[in-house]
């Protein structure tokens, strides 16, 4: 049934500590002690303790930070997270995750279970999950997105980000531009009476993209671009918390990517799949931002990069069929009867899409 009720504002958690700049890994200890957090559980992605541990531990030692648990994260199943969370020492003040999406989701959900502050230290900018209230976990061997907690703090070291593989930057580019199509889906769903709409969350999500779109040129290695990308993804993640729904963060383009994960023989980076699907969905929507999307993905080099490893046309068409079925009663442009055939036609005939999906 169409959604007709009005709602009062809900309780919102926002990051209390945000640090973006160069040399930040060595200052995490100071940021923690300044907030009265001295005993931490520390979780790492594989290989990162060897690369970054020296600087992090030196800062901990200088600020009398005690590591009460130090763990490498290899699995993201909910049973393992529960076991680890409830075995942490009782004097744990905060939980720190250093690395990519898997370790940050692991640490974030531990913090959620224990109601402890979570400090997010991402080492790449491949998507906005490092600053969102959602986590992607394995529940009964199935990837499931569940609500957890917003980070208490986010620390982004641009020295580390600048040395991350190029594919992560392109993935972040694909993820951030998708806000223009997800916001279109959200607004149309609201106009049709299916969902509520939050003007401020929408504004914040749009501005997260606009921060990058307003740049006169795109040098993906420059400090200005990296700082803006980090800030944009951070604002995007916060918009989800404000909205109380994933609507500002994901529409049809995310459903296609999720469906593709289930049918492809070889998954690509989430943001790469999302960026390609954003362009397709913008065409389906007759999105007023289509020229901005095309320009951004072209001038950043996203299109050229994605074309070096194109998606399978057969798998992509299957994903287009499955995508509208992933979330029940979740309106997107793919919910329209004619969208599937239009999308297949665009994949077959549109000049840019023919290079990205073969």
Order of alpha helices (4+ residues) and beta strands (2+ residues): beta-alpha-beta-alpha-beta-alpha-beta-alpha-beta-beta-beta-beta-alpha-alpha-alpha-alpha-alpha-alpha-alpha-alpha-alpha-alpha-alpha-alpha
